[in-house]
Structures are given as C-alpha cells and as structure tokens.
C-alpha cells in the first residue's frame, strides 16, 4: 500500500514511479494506492497499480488508525513529508539557519529522497489510455505551443511579471501559441488580445491538465505541477526557481533550463504558509516576519513590490533568450 496524505498534485507526481519500482525491483505482486479522490486520477491507466483506496471513504479515521488497519494486510510505504520533513521547513518553524538547510538539501533530488523506504526513485510517470492518445492526435498539426503557469501553491511561486512575458513573446512570435494554465491569478485584461494567446485557466480537470502537458513544445512556470508533469513526457521546461535549487527538481528532466532569481536568499528551502491561517501566536509571528523578509521592499520600485524577492528578481532578457533557443535552436542546446 502506497500512502500519501498530501492533496498537492505536484507531490503526487513525485511518487508516481513507485508502483513500477515495487513490482519490478522489489517483487510485490499487487500494489494499491491510498489517495484523495481529487488526485486519484493521476494513477489512471497505470499498469502497475491494482487498486485505489480513496481516503474520503475512511471518514474520520486519523492517519495512525488507517496505518494500523492497513498494516494487517499490507506492507505500507508511507510517503508523507519525505521531502518536507527532511529538507523543507515551514516558514513558521525555521529552527535551522539558512546554511544548515542548504547543506542538508544540496544535491538531493525531490524525486529520489525515499532511501528510508528502501526505494531509489525516478522521474514522474503518467500513463495514457487509447482514447486519450486518440484525442491528443489532433494537436499534431505542426504548430509550436508554449504552456505558461503563472501561479503555484504559494506566494513564492506567484509570478507577477508573467503577463508581461506572455504579451512580449506573443507579439514577437505570432506563429507560436501561448496557452495560460492553472488558477485565474490575473484578470484576462492583463493579457494582450492576440489570437495566439489562449486562456485555459480553470478549464481543465486534473486528468486533462496532466495529459495536455504532452502537446507542448515548452512549459514555463514555477516549481509546480506542470513543470513536474513535463518530465513524464520529456517536454522541455524553463523553470523559474524559488525555494529550491535546480538539482532538487530537474534531475529527471531530459531538457530543462532553470532560471535562478537574483537574490542572495535563493535557495531558502522554506515552505511559505500564510500567517493568517497559523493560529499559534508565536508561529504566526514568525510566519509574518518571514513574509515581510521575503517581500521586495524598495518603495521606489512600483512593480517589484508586487511579489516576493525570488518571484520578481528574474532577468527578463535571460528568460526571453532561453525561450528563443529552446523553440528554435533546441538541437544545439545542452541542459544547463
């Protein structure tokens, strides 16, 4: 039984290789996955998964009760907090200084940190049905397409300059389609009214989002779902790094070009939690202090104050140059 309590879609992709490894390398004859209903579809069509246990069906049972129950019949692989517990810290629990956190996480791949479970790990896996393959054929029309994700799971993954970048690229390369995915983080009026800008935000189910990843020539975004999903299909990515380093996330991408923010605090290895949902007063104070520390403070800069340091201190020209090279000079590029 594979167990993970997180509802985060990117976190689910971190363990998508596990059923295959358990069957091929550890000789398990049957593998079941315990998951929330909303991300259970990411296990669909996986030939190494024999069944799904939806956590919603277990009512008010806590984790300890569930594990005790399952351990009667299964060998349980508990994937909770395998990355967060080791290498990432909540911003209200930063009990270690920056250099200590960096030393602990240096060179660690988020896809392969399960040594305590006796597993090696690998890149994300998404398996398509025959119907899905047939549906995707209509996008094999020779057009170049970019998928942009403006927002991840926290403010340290919210990219306020992305409308500017999308408008620039859409104007410069009229033959390239620019699809915008994820949540509606910006009003549609932020984007130019051009036929090659396609607003897909909020229009895909989780499963559709996963399979649509495969149609693009390039995916651009923060450390989040679409960048993770791209690795399953060997889609090129430009990843705007925030709290972690390229080697933590991109080792299993065949063609990945990270862009590091121009701030001394990168990588910080902190998960940013909104202080307003933290109720312990001391923890709340620390979360608020960290939010202030992460905000760009220059009162004369009327644009960069809109985001965190790692989200706004990005070299626009470096991004535009990499987009051009990936789209038009891909064969001459090496992963960097």
N, C-alpha and C positions, 0 to 999 in steps of 0.2 A: 504494500500500500504506500503510494506516494502522497504525502500530506504537506500542504502549504496553506497557511491561513490568510495570506495577503490577497486582496482583491485587485492589486495592481497588475495591469496587463503585461507591462514590460517585465515584471518579476516572474510572471508565469512563463515567459519565453526563456528566461534564464535556466529553467529546469526542463525544457521541452525535449532535451536529448536523453533524459533519464530512463524512460521505458526501454528504449533500444539498448542502452548500456546494461540495464539489469538483465535483459534476456540474452543478449549476445555474449557478454563478458562475465556475468555472474550466475548464469544458468537458471534463472527464475522461469517457471513455466507459465505463470499468469501474473499480470501487473494491473493493478487498479489505481485510480487517481481520485483523491478526495479534493474537491474544489468547489468554489462558489458557482452558482448557475450562470452568472454573467460572463465568466471566462472559461466555462467548461467547453465551449465550442472550439477553443483553440486546440483541444485534444481530438477533434473530429477527424475521422479517416486515418488516424494513426494506427498502423497495423500492429504496433507493439503494445497497445492499450486494450485490455479485455473488458473494462467496465469503469463506470464513473459513480462515485459517491458524492452526491450534491450535499454540501454542508447545511443548506437550508432545511433539509428533511430531518435533521437531528435536533430540531427545536432549541431548547435552552441548555443543552448539554455543553459544558465547558470543554476546553481542549484536553485537560487531564482525563476527564471521563471518556472522551472519544478515543484517546490513545490507549487507555486501559482496556476498553472494549475491543478495539481492533487488534491489539497485540495478542489476543487469544487465538486469532485465526491467521494473522498476517505478520510478516516481517515489515515493520513500519519504517519508512525513510522520512524523517521529519525535516523538511526544508525550511522551517521558519527561521527567519533572521540570519540565514547563513552568511549573507553579505553584511547586513546592517549590524548584527551582533559582533562581528569581528572587526570590521573596517570603517563603517559609517556610524556617526553619532548624531543623535538628535541635538538641535541647537540649544535645547534647554538642559542637556546632560553632557556638556563638553567637559568631562573630567580630565581629559588629556590635552596637552598643548598641541599646537599645530604640527610641530616637527615630529612628535611622537606618533600622531595619526598618519602622517606621510610615510614614516619609516615602516609602520605596520602594513600599509597598503601598497607599498612600492612593488611594481611588477606583478601584482595579483590580478588575474582575470576574474571578472564578476561571473563568468560562465563556468569557472573551474575552481571554486573555493570550497568544494564539498569533501575534502580529504577526510574529515572526521566521520563521514558516512562510508568511506571506502570507495568513493566514486571519483572518476577522473574529470568528467565533464566534456562538453563540446559545444558547437555552435547551435543556434536555435533551429528547430525543425517544425515546419508547417506542411501538412500533407493535404493534397487537393483531391477532390472527388472528380469523377469523369465529367459530371455536369459543370463543375467549376472550371475545369480545363476548357470545356467547350465554350463557356461564357467568355473566358479571357481571350479566346482566339480573335474576337472582333477588335481587340486593341492592337493586333499585329498588323498595323497599317503603315508602318514606316515613320510615323510621327515621333519626334523627340518630346519627352514629357519629364517635368520635374514635379516632385511632391514636396510641399513645404509644410512643416508643422510648427506653428508659431508658439505653442504653449505646451509645457509638460506638466508634471504633477505638483510643481511648487513654483514660488516666485523666482527661485534661482534657475528655473527653466522657462521663464517667460521672456520672450524676445521682442521688445517694443519696437525695434527697428525693422522687423520683418516686412511690414507693408512697404517700407521704402525699398528694401531689397527686391521684393517681388515686382513692384512697379518698374524699377530700373531694368531688371532682366527681361520683363515682358515687353518693354519698349525697345530694348536693344535687339532682342532676338524674336521677331514676330512669328517665326516659324516654330517656336518652342511653346508647348502648352505648359502653363503653370497652375497646378492643382493645389488648393489650400485645404488641409485636413485638420481634424481634431475638433476642439471646442471653439465656439464663437468668441474668441478673445478680442477681436477688433470688429467694429461695425463695418459692413460691406463698403460703406463710403470711403473707408481708408484705402481701398484698392482702386486702381485705375479702371475705367470702364473700357476694357480691351477684350476682344473675343478670345484671346489666348490666356485669360485668367479665369479659372473655373473654381467656384466656391463649393467645395464638397463637405464643409464643416457640418457636423451633426446629421449627415445624410447616410452614413454607413453604419450598419450593425458591426459588432466586434468582429464577427467572422468575415464580413465583406471587407472591412478595413485590412484584415490580415491578408486576404487573397489579392486585393487590389494592389498591395505593395509590389507585387511581381511585375506590374506592367510598366514601371517607370525606369527611365534611364539614369535618374539621380534622385536621391532623397536627401533633404536638408532639414535639420532640426536639432533640438537639444538631446540630451541623453534620455531617450524616452521610447515609447512603443514602436514608432515607425522605423527609427534607426535600428532597433533590435530586430524587428521583423525583416528588415532588408537583408540581414545576414543569412536568413533561411533560403533566400533566392539569389544570393550573390549579386545583389543590386548595389551599385556604387553609392556611397554616402559621404556627405560633408557634415560632420558632427560638430556642433557648437558646444565645446566642453564647458562645464560649470564646476560641479563639486568634485569631480574625479578626473583622473588622467587618461590619456588615450589608451594606454596598455590595459587599463581596467575594463574597458568596454569593447575595444575594437580588434582584439587579437584574432577573432574568428571571422572577421570581415575580409573578403578577398580583395576588395578595392575600397579603402577607407581613407579619407583625408580629414584629419581633425583640425579644428581652428581653436587655439588656446586664447583665452581672454588676456588682455594686457594689464593684469592686476597681480600684485605680489601675493595675494592670499590664495591664488589657484595653485594646486588643488587643496581644498579645505577639508574634504571628507565629512561634511556636515549635511544632515537632512534638515531642511528648514520647515519648521512647524509654525503655523500662525499662532502668535502668542494669545490671541483671543479665544482659542479653544484649549488652552492649557490652564487648568484651574488651581493647581498648587501654586501659591503665591511666589515662592522663590523660583520655581521653574518658569513661571510666567515672566518674572523679571528678567531672567537670563535669556529667554526667547525674544523678548522685546529688545534687549540690549544687542543681541546678535542681529536682529533685523535692522536696527539703526546702523550697526557697524557695516553691514553689507550694502546699505544704500549709498548711492553716489551722492556726495554732499556738496559739490561745487554749486553755489547759488547763482553763479553767472552762466552756468550751462543749463539752458532751459529744456534740453532734450534728454541728456543722460540722467537727470534726476528722476526720470520716469521708471528706472529699473535698478536692479542690483548691479554691483560692480562687474561681476562676471558676465552679465547679460548685455551690458552696454559698452564695455571696453573691448569691442571687437573691431578689427581692422576691416572696414568695408571693402577696400580695394583688394585685400588678400582673399576675401570671400569671392568677389567678382572674378578674380583671376583664376581661382580654383574651379569655379563653375565653368568658365570658358574651356579650361584644359580638360576637365572631365567629359564635357559634352562633345568637344570637337577634336581633342588631341589625346583621347584616352589611351590609345595603344602605346604612346610614348611615355606614359607616366608610370612611376613606381609608387607603391604605397609609402606614405610618409607620415 
